[in-house]
Amino acid sequence: MLKDMIELWLQWVRRLEAIAQTGLFYAADPYDRERYEQLRAIAAEMVAHHAGAPFEQVLKLLSADDGYATPKVDVRGVVFHDDKLLYVREREDGQWTLPGGWADVGQSPAESVVREVREESGYEVKALKLLAFYDRDKHPHPPILHHSFKVFFRCELLGGSPQTSYETTEVGFFGEHEIPDLSLPRVLPEQIRHMFQHYRNPAWPATFE
């Protein structure tokens, strides 16, 4: 019940912010812009109240995006070597995940995942195949402020060596039955298991939901 309540208020916040962001992008009338700014402030107040965060900090976070409101894109690299899967340990929470992050403006999702794998693990890869395209909200991740899509790419290991970054503290390969403690906001055990199923069945089409 608590999780459902959290998700409900978060859905309200997202809808309010999407209306405000899109309205501010298109509105020319100063009075309309003022109303959309008020909507954004209400969304920020809701987040600040529920999260116990400073209102000004939340408002700044919401105001960072502009243009027509759309979901964010999170890319993840699925890199196998000797039947094991590449993980990185996140500095933020100390848990493990597939290397990846937000896609960058000006890069395709495949280009973004190659960059993310290199930056977070030290390995050079080539994106080979789209394995899964998920709506994050349809999977039991802990809720976050932004609506996002998760895109998993099978990547070929080309070279490089394990190196950590300002975001990661360890790099390692783990077998199918050696799943480490996962950073659940980023990846779920059932998603990892599904990546191994794709590995054993290379002709499978991409999964989407």
BALOBA-1460 file (C-alpha; in Angstrom, 3 decimals):
// residues 209
<rec num="1" residu="m" x="0.000" y="0.000" z="0.000"/>
<rec num="2" residu="l" x="2.818" y="2.429" z="0.895"/>
<rec num="3" residu="k" x="4.567" y="1.750" z="-2.430"/>
<rec num="4" residu="d" x="1.294" y="2.391" z="-4.291"/>
<rec num="5" residu="m" x="0.834" y="5.712" z="-2.437"/>
<rec num="6" residu="i" x="4.376" y="6.789" z="-3.253"/>
<rec num="7" residu="e" x="3.905" y="5.943" z="-6.888"/>
<rec num="8" residu="l" x="0.593" y="7.826" z="-6.997"/>
<rec num="9" residu="w" x="1.984" y="11.118" z="-5.704"/>
<rec num="10" residu="l" x="5.019" y="10.721" z="-7.931"/>
<rec num="11" residu="q" x="2.736" y="10.248" z="-10.938"/>
<rec num="12" residu="w" x="0.942" y="13.492" z="-10.002"/>
<rec num="13" residu="v" x="4.269" y="15.306" z="-9.760"/>
<rec num="14" residu="r" x="5.417" y="14.013" z="-13.135"/>
<rec num="15" residu="r" x="2.152" y="15.035" z="-14.799"/>
<rec num="16" residu="l" x="2.248" y="18.508" z="-13.270"/>
<rec num="17" residu="e" x="5.879" y="19.010" z="-14.254"/>
<rec num="18" residu="a" x="5.269" y="17.732" z="-17.796"/>
<rec num="19" residu="i" x="2.397" y="20.204" z="-18.245"/>
<rec num="20" residu="a" x="4.513" y="23.026" z="-16.811"/>
<rec num="21" residu="q" x="7.604" y="22.210" z="-18.876"/>
<rec num="22" residu="t" x="5.720" y="21.853" z="-22.155"/>
<rec num="23" residu="g" x="3.610" y="24.936" z="-21.417"/>
<rec num="24" residu="l" x="6.683" y="27.049" z="-20.722"/>
<rec num="25" residu="f" x="8.189" y="25.872" z="-24.006"/>
<rec num="26" residu="y" x="5.205" y="26.945" z="-26.096"/>
<rec num="27" residu="a" x="3.607" y="29.800" z="-24.142"/>
<rec num="28" residu="a" x="4.212" y="33.351" z="-25.373"/>
<rec num="29" residu="d" x="1.768" y="35.188" z="-23.124"/>
<rec num="30" residu="p" x="3.504" y="36.280" z="-19.876"/>
<rec num="31" residu="y" x="0.403" y="35.467" z="-17.828"/>
<rec num="32" residu="d" x="0.337" y="31.922" z="-19.206"/>
<rec num="33" residu="r" x="4.037" y="31.526" z="-18.408"/>
<rec num="34" residu="e" x="3.379" y="32.699" z="-14.857"/>
<rec num="35" residu="r" x="0.695" y="30.029" z="-14.434"/>
<rec num="36" residu="y" x="3.018" y="27.313" z="-15.717"/>
<rec num="37" residu="e" x="5.731" y="28.499" z="-13.345"/>
<rec num="38" residu="q" x="3.204" y="28.173" z="-10.530"/>
<rec num="39" residu="l" x="2.427" y="24.604" z="-11.616"/>
<rec num="40" residu="r" x="6.142" y="23.778" z="-11.536"/>
<rec num="41" residu="a" x="6.410" y="25.305" z="-8.050"/>
<rec num="42" residu="i" x="3.505" y="23.137" z="-6.845"/>
<rec num="43" residu="a" x="5.256" y="20.030" z="-8.197"/>
<rec num="44" residu="a" x="8.457" y="21.090" z="-6.425"/>
<rec num="45" residu="e" x="6.555" y="21.636" z="-3.163"/>
<rec num="46" residu="m" x="5.117" y="18.116" z="-3.373"/>
<rec num="47" residu="v" x="8.550" y="16.562" z="-3.892"/>
<rec num="48" residu="a" x="10.121" y="18.686" z="-1.155"/>
<rec num="49" residu="h" x="7.373" y="17.692" z="1.285"/>
<rec num="50" residu="h" x="7.518" y="13.945" z="0.592"/>
<rec num="51" residu="a" x="11.293" y="13.695" z="0.226"/>
<rec num="52" residu="g" x="12.252" y="16.126" z="2.983"/>
<rec num="53" residu="a" x="14.421" y="18.078" z="0.539"/>
<rec num="54" residu="p" x="14.849" y="21.878" z="0.289"/>
<rec num="55" residu="f" x="12.238" y="23.433" z="-1.998"/>
<rec num="56" residu="e" x="14.807" y="25.578" z="-3.849"/>
<rec num="57" residu="q" x="16.943" y="22.506" z="-4.620"/>
<rec num="58" residu="v" x="13.983" y="20.559" z="-5.988"/>
<rec num="59" residu="l" x="12.766" y="23.529" z="-8.041"/>
<rec num="60" residu="k" x="16.235" y="23.915" z="-9.562"/>
<rec num="61" residu="l" x="16.239" y="20.216" z="-10.469"/>
<rec num="62" residu="l" x="12.837" y="20.446" z="-12.153"/>
<rec num="63" residu="s" x="13.801" y="23.638" z="-13.969"/>
<rec num="64" residu="a" x="16.893" y="22.007" z="-15.500"/>
<rec num="65" residu="d" x="14.819" y="20.440" z="-18.284"/>
<rec num="66" residu="d" x="13.141" y="22.452" z="-20.993"/>
<rec num="67" residu="g" x="11.331" y="21.834" z="-24.257"/>
<rec num="68" residu="y" x="8.530" y="19.352" z="-24.814"/>
<rec num="69" residu="a" x="8.472" y="16.925" z="-21.876"/>
<rec num="70" residu="t" x="9.486" y="13.369" z="-22.827"/>
<rec num="71" residu="p" x="10.871" y="10.343" z="-20.910"/>
<rec num="72" residu="k" x="14.608" y="10.105" z="-20.301"/>
<rec num="73" residu="v" x="16.632" y="7.246" z="-21.810"/>
<rec num="74" residu="d" x="18.871" y="5.042" z="-19.647"/>
<rec num="75" residu="v" x="21.250" y="2.779" z="-21.617"/>
<rec num="76" residu="r" x="22.908" y="-0.373" z="-20.229"/>
<rec num="77" residu="g" x="25.741" y="-2.410" z="-21.741"/>
<rec num="78" residu="v" x="25.430" y="-6.224" z="-21.671"/>
<rec num="79" residu="v" x="29.018" y="-7.457" z="-22.108"/>
<rec num="80" residu="f" x="29.806" y="-11.176" z="-21.851"/>
<rec num="81" residu="h" x="33.253" y="-12.782" z="-21.593"/>
<rec num="82" residu="d" x="33.825" y="-16.499" z="-20.925"/>
<rec num="83" residu="d" x="30.118" y="-16.923" z="-20.102"/>
<rec num="84" residu="k" x="30.292" y="-14.193" z="-17.479"/>
<rec num="85" residu="l" x="28.667" y="-10.751" z="-17.447"/>
<rec num="86" residu="l" x="30.401" y="-7.410" z="-16.859"/>
<rec num="87" residu="y" x="29.346" y="-5.368" z="-13.815"/>
<rec num="88" residu="v" x="30.561" y="-2.186" z="-12.165"/>
<rec num="89" residu="r" x="30.160" y="-1.200" z="-8.508"/>
<rec num="90" residu="e" x="28.485" y="2.177" z="-8.109"/>
<rec num="91" residu="r" x="30.269" y="4.682" z="-5.905"/>
<rec num="92" residu="e" x="26.910" y="6.234" z="-4.985"/>
<rec num="93" residu="d" x="25.367" y="3.238" z="-3.199"/>
<rec num="94" residu="g" x="28.137" y="0.590" z="-3.156"/>
<rec num="95" residu="q" x="26.052" y="-1.868" z="-5.182"/>
<rec num="96" residu="w" x="26.641" y="-3.475" z="-8.575"/>
<rec num="97" residu="t" x="25.030" y="-2.769" z="-11.933"/>
<rec num="98" residu="l" x="25.545" y="-3.132" z="-15.660"/>
<rec num="99" residu="p" x="27.642" y="-0.226" z="-16.928"/>
<rec num="100" residu="g" x="25.478" y="2.557" z="-18.300"/>
<rec num="101" residu="g" x="23.626" y="5.777" z="-17.611"/>
<rec num="102" residu="w" x="21.622" y="8.527" z="-19.291"/>
<rec num="103" residu="a" x="21.975" y="8.814" z="-23.062"/>
<rec num="104" residu="d" x="23.652" y="12.052" z="-24.102"/>
<rec num="105" residu="v" x="22.162" y="14.622" z="-26.443"/>
<rec num="106" residu="g" x="23.915" y="14.369" z="-29.811"/>
<rec num="107" residu="q" x="24.676" y="10.653" z="-29.432"/>
<rec num="108" residu="s" x="22.596" y="7.672" z="-30.494"/>
<rec num="109" residu="p" x="21.671" y="5.182" z="-27.743"/>
<rec num="110" residu="a" x="24.249" y="2.738" z="-29.158"/>
<rec num="111" residu="e" x="26.969" y="5.409" z="-29.132"/>
<rec num="112" residu="s" x="25.988" y="6.375" z="-25.588"/>
<rec num="113" residu="v" x="26.257" y="2.811" z="-24.284"/>
<rec num="114" residu="v" x="29.725" y="2.393" z="-25.826"/>
<rec num="115" residu="r" x="30.831" y="5.611" z="-24.108"/>
<rec num="116" residu="e" x="29.283" y="4.613" z="-20.769"/>
<rec num="117" residu="v" x="30.938" y="1.179" z="-20.767"/>
<rec num="118" residu="r" x="34.331" y="2.748" z="-21.533"/>
<rec num="119" residu="e" x="33.963" y="5.492" z="-18.904"/>
<rec num="120" residu="e" x="32.676" y="3.233" z="-16.117"/>
<rec num="121" residu="s" x="34.665" y="0.023" z="-16.708"/>
<rec num="122" residu="g" x="37.687" y="0.839" z="-18.898"/>
<rec num="123" residu="y" x="36.648" y="-1.644" z="-21.584"/>
<rec num="124" residu="e" x="36.193" y="-0.853" z="-25.266"/>
<rec num="125" residu="v" x="33.066" y="-2.410" z="-26.774"/>
<rec num="126" residu="k" x="30.897" y="-2.366" z="-29.867"/>
<rec num="127" residu="a" x="27.096" y="-2.350" z="-29.604"/>
<rec num="128" residu="l" x="25.801" y="-5.366" z="-31.544"/>
<rec num="129" residu="k" x="22.127" y="-5.850" z="-30.802"/>
<rec num="130" residu="l" x="19.201" y="-4.320" z="-28.931"/>
<rec num="131" residu="l" x="18.147" y="-6.887" z="-26.313"/>
<rec num="132" residu="a" x="15.438" y="-5.080" z="-24.361"/>
<rec num="133" residu="f" x="13.556" y="-1.790" z="-24.278"/>
<rec num="134" residu="y" x="11.717" y="-1.308" z="-20.977"/>
<rec num="135" residu="d" x="9.429" y="1.293" z="-19.474"/>
<rec num="136" residu="r" x="11.066" y="1.641" z="-16.058"/>
<rec num="137" residu="d" x="7.716" y="2.224" z="-14.359"/>
<rec num="138" residu="k" x="6.490" y="-1.221" z="-15.434"/>
<rec num="139" residu="h" x="9.269" y="-2.924" z="-13.463"/>
<rec num="140" residu="p" x="9.706" y="-2.972" z="-9.659"/>
<rec num="141" residu="h" x="12.546" y="-0.439" z="-9.451"/>
<rec num="142" residu="p" x="12.483" y="2.043" z="-6.564"/>
<rec num="143" residu="p" x="10.623" y="5.130" z="-7.840"/>
<rec num="144" residu="i" x="12.551" y="8.124" z="-9.180"/>
<rec num="145" residu="l" x="11.471" y="11.636" z="-10.123"/>
<rec num="146" residu="h" x="11.711" y="11.220" z="-13.902"/>
<rec num="147" residu="h" x="9.801" y="8.853" z="-16.153"/>
<rec num="148" residu="s" x="12.411" y="6.903" z="-18.104"/>
<rec num="149" residu="f" x="12.984" y="4.100" z="-20.588"/>
<rec num="150" residu="k" x="15.735" y="1.504" z="-20.065"/>
<rec num="151" residu="v" x="17.578" y="0.230" z="-23.145"/>
<rec num="152" residu="f" x="19.814" y="-2.863" z="-22.931"/>
<rec num="153" residu="f" x="22.408" y="-3.494" z="-25.681"/>
<rec num="154" residu="r" x="24.434" y="-6.660" z="-26.235"/>
<rec num="155" residu="c" x="28.006" y="-5.434" z="-26.687"/>
<rec num="156" residu="e" x="31.089" y="-7.148" z="-28.065"/>
<rec num="157" residu="l" x="34.236" y="-6.824" z="-25.960"/>
<rec num="158" residu="l" x="37.001" y="-5.365" z="-28.134"/>
<rec num="159" residu="g" x="39.772" y="-4.534" z="-25.685"/>
<rec num="160" residu="g" x="40.792" y="-2.311" z="-22.818"/>
<rec num="161" residu="s" x="41.404" y="-3.187" z="-19.194"/>
<rec num="162" residu="p" x="39.390" y="-2.795" z="-15.974"/>
<rec num="163" residu="q" x="39.475" y="0.785" z="-14.724"/>
<rec num="164" residu="t" x="37.249" y="2.540" z="-12.224"/>
<rec num="165" residu="s" x="35.919" y="6.078" z="-12.571"/>
<rec num="166" residu="y" x="34.490" y="8.866" z="-10.452"/>
<rec num="167" residu="e" x="31.196" y="6.904" z="-10.591"/>
<rec num="168" residu="t" x="32.508" y="3.367" z="-9.999"/>
<rec num="169" residu="t" x="34.785" y="1.684" z="-7.455"/>
<rec num="170" residu="e" x="35.146" y="-1.873" z="-8.850"/>
<rec num="171" residu="v" x="34.852" y="-3.708" z="-12.150"/>
<rec num="172" residu="g" x="34.237" y="-7.436" z="-12.488"/>
<rec num="173" residu="f" x="32.714" y="-10.331" z="-14.413"/>
<rec num="174" residu="f" x="30.214" y="-12.632" z="-12.687"/>
<rec num="175" residu="g" x="28.540" y="-15.853" z="-13.781"/>
<rec num="176" residu="e" x="24.833" y="-16.470" z="-14.141"/>
<rec num="177" residu="h" x="24.554" y="-17.865" z="-10.622"/>
<rec num="178" residu="e" x="26.906" y="-15.303" z="-9.076"/>
<rec num="179" residu="i" x="24.711" y="-12.196" z="-9.297"/>
<rec num="180" residu="p" x="26.194" y="-9.653" z="-6.858"/>
<rec num="181" residu="d" x="24.200" y="-7.255" z="-4.691"/>
<rec num="182" residu="l" x="22.522" y="-5.056" z="-7.275"/>
<rec num="183" residu="s" x="21.841" y="-1.335" z="-7.386"/>
<rec num="184" residu="l" x="18.073" y="-1.762" z="-7.782"/>
<rec num="185" residu="p" x="17.372" y="1.742" z="-9.112"/>
<rec num="186" residu="r" x="19.573" y="0.760" z="-12.074"/>
<rec num="187" residu="v" x="19.019" y="-2.952" z="-12.716"/>
<rec num="188" residu="l" x="16.956" y="-5.819" z="-11.295"/>
<rec num="189" residu="p" x="17.822" y="-9.509" z="-10.776"/>
<rec num="190" residu="e" x="15.090" y="-10.607" z="-13.192"/>
<rec num="191" residu="q" x="16.557" y="-8.304" z="-15.851"/>
<rec num="192" residu="i" x="20.003" y="-9.861" z="-15.338"/>
<rec num="193" residu="r" x="18.524" y="-13.343" z="-15.671"/>
<rec num="194" residu="h" x="16.785" y="-12.273" z="-18.863"/>
<rec num="195" residu="m" x="20.086" y="-11.027" z="-20.311"/>
<rec num="196" residu="f" x="21.579" y="-14.500" z="-19.739"/>
<rec num="197" residu="q" x="18.563" y="-16.011" z="-21.502"/>
<rec num="198" residu="h" x="19.291" y="-13.757" z="-24.470"/>
<rec num="199" residu="y" x="22.926" y="-14.882" z="-24.319"/>
<rec num="200" residu="r" x="21.888" y="-18.532" z="-24.617"/>
<rec num="201" residu="n" x="19.362" y="-17.703" z="-27.331"/>
<rec num="202" residu="p" x="21.095" y="-15.227" z="-29.678"/>
<rec num="203" residu="a" x="18.274" y="-15.415" z="-32.264"/>
<rec num="204" residu="w" x="15.696" y="-14.052" z="-29.824"/>
<rec num="205" residu="p" x="14.119" y="-10.737" z="-30.823"/>
<rec num="206" residu="a" x="14.355" y="-7.714" z="-28.541"/>
<rec num="207" residu="t" x="12.065" y="-7.663" z="-25.530"/>
<rec num="208" residu="f" x="9.860" y="-4.663" z="-24.913"/>
<rec num="209" residu="e" x="7.372" y="-3.763" z="-22.191"/>
